[in-house]
């Protein structure tokens, strides 16, 4: 059985979506036939995440892959809310993590693998010092606009055999601007763990379980309220809901300060306090029930380069798998995933009136909600499961490794 080392410098487990994505992909890779080991940073975790005693159970994955910690000097707790210190802490942690990583690979043969897989450029750059390109795979989630970030990304692309981009635009820009070879790149959107959404409760049962009223129309949002310090547009959603009488807002996620800011916005708009349904940050295995309790799931992201072109949000695929009607900003990054009037209602990003009209339309049309939800769930289960993604990536890795090996032989 070929071994895969999935290596990441992130704090793990984490409240953020990438933790779930990493854990569920490791499970999928293991089920596809790899002997998977996940190596994560030994960084100090948040108080909330320190309470997680079983990481596999927390993320709802089978214990089919091992988890190991790689040391790294963690000065992040001393650098909070100071940009200069945070930057210094990042580089110190990165350098020490990569140093211990190289020692771990070099001096313990049991740590060798056929594939070293990572989302982190610095990890792959370090590994390229001791490993050939055909062993390195790069899953890309961002396109760095800065000169320094672009240079780093370009160097990594030159030193790996396989690149997995999460959107078509990201693939195109890596080819055009970062010098990636088209044959190296596979587009693989994010997805869902099918078993997590196999036995969803009814809306009535979900609301009874959560403690929400059966008689209200709930428009919901699940997840972090910002990404890379960029707002996800939930304030725009609140403005839209203010135009619709009697609708409730279901918010599942955080951080707490962002949720309280939205509550203040809700109050300033003179909206009923009881219609602001804030659940806080919940465990991943609780998310499907909250989605089942919604009438409509919202994706009000603004039009920014990151959101428009380079993001494949987990929440979109989870909304789809939950079988709920979706109203979303019409962004290129997911135009090949959801289709207008078939699997979602799409509105111009940032257009409060258009968002309100779409929600009102869904409120008044039960048949449309049912159609969109059914179609979206079917599409998610057929095309966007982690299991299918892992098999596709596995085939791509084999082709890319073979092509890289043949190219290197031809050059000799």
N, C-alpha and C positions, 0 to 999 in steps of 0.2 A: 504494500500500500504506500503510495507516494506521500511524503510528509510536506505539509504547508505550515510555515510559521507566519502568522498574521501579527504584525508588530505595530504598536501605536504608542505615542507618548502621552495620550490623553489621560486625564483623571478617570478612573474606572473602578466601580460603576459610576454613572453620572446621571444627573437629572435631564441631561440634554439628549436629543433624538439620536445623535451619532452613537451613543452607547448601545441603544437598542439595535441600531443598524449593524453595528459590528458584531454583537453577540448572535443575532439571528443569522447573519451571513456565515459566521463560523460554524454554526449548527448545519446550515445548508451545505457548506463545503464538505463537512464531515460526512453528511448523508450522501454526497455525490461521490465519495470514495477516497477522500484525503484523510490522512492522519493529521488532524489540525491541532496546533498549539497556539494559543493566544498569549502574546507577551505584551504586558501593559506597564505603565510607569508605576513606581512605588510612591508617587506623590500623595501627600496627606489629603484625605477626602473631606467633603463637607460633613457637618454634624448629621444631617439627614441621611446621607449615603453611608456613613459609618455604621448605621443600624442594620444595613443589609448583611445578613450572615451567609446567605447562599446566593451567589451571583447568578448561577444558572436558573434557579427558581425565580429570582427577581425578574429576570428577562423572559421567563416562560420558555426556556430552551432545555432540551435534554442534555445531560452531562456527557456529551459525545466528543468534547474537546477539552483539553487541559488549559488552565490559566496560570501563568507565572508572572512574577513581578521582576522588573529590571530596575536596579537602583539608579537614582539621579538626584543631584543636590537640589532640594526643593526650597526655594526662598520666596515662593509666591505668597505665603501668609504674611510675610514682612513687607510686601510691596503693594498691598491692596490700595486701589484708587490713586496710585501715583504712577502716571504713565511711564516716566523714566525708569523708575524702579521695576515696574512690571516688565519692561523691555529687557532690562538687565537680568531679571529673574528668568525670563524665557531663554535667553542665550546661555546662561549658566546651566539651567536644567537640561537644555538641548545638548550642550557639549558633554556634560557628565553622563547623561543617559546614553548617548551614542558611544562614548568611550567604553562604558560597561557592556553595552550591547556587542561591540566588536570583540571584547575579551571573552564574553560568554560564547560567541560563535567560534572564535579561533581556538580556544583552549579546552573545549569540551566537545568531543566528536559526536556525542549523543544529541547535540543541539543543531546538527547539520540537517538541511532539508533540500528537497527538490525545488520548492517554490518559497520565496520570501515575499510576502504580500503586504503592502502598506498604503495608507492614505497620506503619510507624512514625508515631505520632500527630504528633510534632513536625515531621516532614518535611511532612506534609499541611497542618498548621496554617501553616507557613511558606509553602508554595506557594499557599495560599488567599489570601494577601496580594496576589498578582499574577495569579492565574488564576481563571476562573469555575468554579463547582461542577461543571458538566457535564464538565470535563476531569479530575476527581479521583476516584480509586477507592481504597477503603480495605478491605484484607483484615484481618479482626480475628481475633486468636489468643488474646486474653485479655479477661477482664472485670475491670476494676480495682475492688477493693472500697473503696479509700481515697477520701476526699472530693476530694483534689487530682487523683488519677488519673481519677476519675469525671467531674470537671468538664472536664478536658482531653478526655476521650473524647466528652463531650456536645458540646463546641465543634467538634470535628472532624466529628462526624456531621452537624452542621448545615451544614457547608461542603463536603460532597462529594455527588455524585449517585449513587454506587454503593457498596454495602457488601456484602462477601462474608464471611459468618460460617462458621466451620468446624464448628459443631455446632448442632442445633436449639435447645438451651437457651440458647446464646449469642445466637442471633437473638431469641428470646423476651425475654430480659433487656434487650437493646439497645432493643427496642421499648418495653417496660414501664418501664424505669428510665432510659434515656438519650435518650428522645424520638425514636427513629428511626422513619421512615415505613415501614410494612410493604412498600410497593412498591419501596423502595430496596434491600431486603435479599434476598440469595440465600444459601441454605445450600449450601456446597460442602465436603464432607469432604476431607481429604488423600487421597493415593492412591499409585500406583506407576507407574514407567516400564515399560511392558509388555515392551519388547525386553530389558530387564535380566534378566527372568525367563523368557525364551522358551526357552532351551536349558539348563535346569538339569542338573547332573550327578546321577547316582544317588547314593543315600546311601553306597553302598560306594565309588564313585569319589571323592566329596567327602571322605570320611574318609581315603582313601589319599593324596589331594592334600594334606590338612592335616597328616596324621600322627597321626590319632586311631585308636584301636582299633576293629575291626569288631565286637567281641563285647560292647560295653557299651551300656546304654540311657541315652541322653543327653537331659536336659532343658535347654534353652538359653534364654538371654536375650541380646539384642543391643541395644546403644545406651548412652547416658549413664545413669549410675546415679542422677542427680538432675536436676531441672529447676527453675529459679528457686530454687535452694537447698532444694528439697523432695525428700525421698527417694522413690524409686519402688517401694519395698517389696521389693527383692530379698533383703533379710535375712529376710523372711517366707518367701520361696521356699526359702532355705537351711534354715530350721527345718522346713519341710514335707519336704524331701528327706531330712532326718535320720531321718524316720519310715519310710523305704522302703529296704530293704536292697539294697545293690549298685548303686544308681543313680548316674550321673555328672552333674556340673553343668558345662555349657558356657557360659562367659562371654566375650562379645565386646564390648568397649567400655571405658569408663573413667568418671572419671579413675583413675589408678593408685592414688591413696591410698584411694579407695573400694573398688577391687578387693582391695587388701591387707587392708582391714578385713573384707571378706567371707571372705577366706582364713583370717584369724585366727578368725572365727566358725566356719568349717568345722572347723578344727583343734580348737577348744574342744569341739566336739560329737563329737570322736573319730572323725571320718569319714576314710576313706583319702585320703591326700594325692594319690595318683595319679588319684583321681576328680574332682579339682578342675581343670578344663580351662580355663585362662585364656589367651586368644589376644591380649589387649591391644586397642588401637584399630587397626583395619585400614582400608584404603582402601575407599571405597564399592563399587568393582567386585569386591571380595573377599567382600562380605557374602552374596550369594546362595549361594555354595558353603558357607559356614558354616551357613546356614539349612538347606541340603540335608543337612548332616551330622547335624542334630538328629533325634531321634525326636519330641519334643514342644517346642513354643515356648511360653514363659510370659510372661504380662502380670500381675504380682502387685501392681498399683498400689493404694495405700491410698485410702480414701474421703475425699478433701478436695474443696473446691469446685472447684479448678482441674482436678484429675484427673477428678472425677465429672461435671462439666458442660461444661467449656470446652476439653478437650483432644481432639484427633483424631490420635493418635500414628502417625507414619510406620511404626513397627515393626509395628503391628497389620496394616497393609495389606501390608507386606513379608512378614510371617508367612503371611498368606493366599495371596499370590502364589507363595510357595515350596511350597505344597501340603502343609504340615506341620500335624499336629493342634495345636490351640491350647487352652491352659487359661488363663483370664483372670478377673480380678475382674469381678464383675457390676456395671458402672457405667453410669449413664444416658447418658453421653457417647458411647458406642458401641453402645447397645442397638438402634439402627436399622441397624448395620453387621453385627454377628454375632448369630446366633440359637442359643439353647441346644439342644444335641443335634443341630444341623444343621451349623453351621460352627465350633462351639467348645463346650467345657465351661466354664460360667460358675459361679463360686463367690463367696460373700460376701467382700467385701474385708477383708483382715486375718485371715481365719479359717484358721489353720494346718492344723487337722485336715481341713477341707473341701478345702483345696488338696491335701493329701497323698492323700486318698481319690480325688480326681479324677485325679491323676497315676498312682496305682496302678491305677486302672481302665483308663486308657489303656495302661499297660504290659502289662496282661493281655489286652487286646482289640485284636488287630491289625486286625480288620474295622472297628471304630469309629474307630481312628486313620486308616485309609484313607478312610473315608467323610467324616470331618470335613475332612481335608486336601483331598480332591478337591472337595468342595462349596465350601470357602473359596477355593480357587484359581479355580474357575469364577466365583464371585461377584466376586472382585477384578478379573479380566480383563474381565468384562462391565460392571461398574458403577463401578470406582474406578481408572481410568487417568488419568494427567495429561492425555492427549490429549482424552479425553471431557470432563474438567473444564474445560479451556481453551475448548473450543467452547461449553460451557454458560455460562461466564463471559462470553465474547465476546458471546453473544446478550443476556445480562443487561445488559451495558454499553451496548449499542446501545439497548435499551428505556429504560434509566434516563436516558441522555443525552437521548434524544428527549423523555421526560416532563419532565425538568428544563428543557429549552429552552422547551417549550410553556408550562410554569408561569410561567417568567420573563416570557414575552411577554404572558401574561394579566395579570400584575401591573403591566405598564407602561401 
